[in-house]
Each structure stands twice: as structure tokens, then as C-alpha cells.
């Protein structure tokens, strides 16, 4: 599961992801974006798509 790590200054957080998290995101990307898309086409497909990553509690 992904874990959010707070920065010391409070400006930005870091998300530490496991191999399973990354594989899950890649699978979602491959499912959502057709093969052989160029970068702009992929951005258009993903613009309104939300991909969730579970967080450890």
C-alpha cells in the first residue's frame, strides 16, 4: 500500500509506493489508454480519469 510521508516544512508530501502499487497503476493505464496512443492522446484519455492508490493507516 502507498504511504504518505509528510515533509518537515509542511509544504509538500511524498508518496512511497510499493511494487504492487506501481503495477496496479500501470495496469489501469493500459486498460484506460489504447495501445499505440501518442502522448497527447494519452493525456486526453487520462484527463478526466481518477486512479486511486490505497494508503496505509
Order of alpha helices (4+ residues) and beta strands (2+ residues): beta-beta-alpha-alpha
